[in-house]
């Protein structure tokens, strides 16, 4: 897993990666292994939802 954040914030990156690992584990238990070789969290300027 990797992050692409707008600012160099190792604590935020670590928090995002730990939370994502937990969610991926949860969903893998329900649906099977994550089917892609990578997962990236990318922050962008404009908020989306």
Residue frames relative to the residue before (quaternion, step in Angstrom):
aa qw qx qy qz dx dy dz
X 1.0000 0.0000 0.0000 0.0000 0.00 0.00 0.00
X 0.0438 -0.7924 0.6081 0.0198 3.51 -1.20 0.54
X 0.2575 -0.7438 0.5928 0.1704 3.55 -1.29 0.38
X 0.1111 -0.7375 0.6607 0.0852 3.50 -1.30 0.54
X 0.0283 0.8304 -0.5512 0.0760 3.56 0.01 1.32
X 0.5937 -0.5953 0.4100 0.3538 3.57 -1.15 0.59
X 0.7722 0.1801 -0.1246 0.5964 3.60 1.12 -0.59
X 0.5202 -0.6248 0.4814 0.3276 3.56 -1.18 0.59
X 0.2024 0.7776 -0.5560 0.2126 3.56 -0.06 1.34
X 0.2396 -0.8222 0.4987 0.1341 3.60 0.11 1.26
X 0.6309 0.5317 -0.3498 0.4436 3.63 1.01 -0.67
X 0.6564 0.4902 -0.3108 0.4819 3.60 0.95 -0.84
X 0.6387 0.5199 -0.3294 0.4618 3.58 0.93 -0.85
X 0.6603 0.5060 -0.3066 0.4626 3.60 0.92 -0.88
X 0.6382 0.5226 -0.3179 0.4675 3.58 0.99 -0.84
X 0.6630 0.5019 -0.3005 0.4671 3.60 0.91 -0.91
X 0.6816 0.4962 -0.2949 0.4497 3.57 0.89 -0.92
X 0.6554 0.5028 -0.3155 0.4670 3.60 0.97 -0.80
X 0.6591 0.4966 -0.3117 0.4710 3.59 0.93 -0.85
X 0.6575 0.5104 -0.3079 0.4608 3.58 0.94 -0.85
X 0.6257 0.5312 -0.3374 0.4610 3.59 0.97 -0.80
X 0.6498 0.5172 -0.3119 0.4614 3.58 1.00 -0.81
X 0.6788 0.4785 -0.2912 0.4748 3.58 0.93 -0.87
X 0.6411 0.5106 -0.3385 0.4624 3.60 0.95 -0.79
X 0.6322 0.5248 -0.3271 0.4669 3.58 1.00 -0.78
X 0.6384 0.5320 -0.3156 0.4581 3.58 0.95 -0.90
X 0.7222 0.4380 -0.2490 0.4739 3.56 0.82 -1.01
X 0.6105 0.5388 -0.3640 0.4522 3.61 1.07 -0.59
X 0.6170 0.5368 -0.3447 0.4608 3.58 1.08 -0.64
X 0.7150 0.4412 -0.2471 0.4827 3.59 1.09 -0.68
X 0.8365 0.2416 -0.0625 0.4878 3.58 0.89 -0.97
X 0.6027 -0.5489 0.3694 0.4461 3.60 1.22 -0.16
X 0.7564 -0.4166 0.2602 0.4320 3.57 -1.30 0.13
X 0.5651 -0.5646 0.4831 0.3586 3.55 -1.23 0.63
X 0.3538 -0.8171 0.4207 0.1737 3.61 -0.54 1.13
X 0.6804 0.4734 -0.2897 0.4785 3.62 1.21 0.06
X 0.5590 -0.6439 0.4053 0.3295 3.62 -1.09 0.59
X 0.7962 0.1882 -0.0941 0.5673 3.62 1.17 -0.48
X 0.0978 -0.7375 0.6609 0.0987 3.53 -1.38 0.30
X 0.0444 -0.8127 0.5808 -0.0134 3.59 -0.78 1.01
X 0.2070 -0.7180 0.6521 0.1276 3.53 -1.16 0.79
X 0.0129 -0.8222 0.5663 -0.0563 3.56 -0.51 1.21
X 0.2531 -0.7600 0.5841 0.1311 3.55 -0.72 1.11
X 0.0792 -0.7920 0.6035 0.0472 3.56 -1.05 0.75
X 0.6940 -0.5237 0.3179 0.3783 3.52 -1.25 0.47
X 0.7636 0.3393 -0.1897 0.5156 3.59 0.83 -1.00
X 0.4190 -0.7076 0.4985 0.2743 3.61 -0.85 0.88
X 0.0793 -0.7711 0.6302 0.0451 3.54 -1.17 0.68
X 0.0936 -0.8166 0.5662 0.0609 3.55 -1.13 0.30
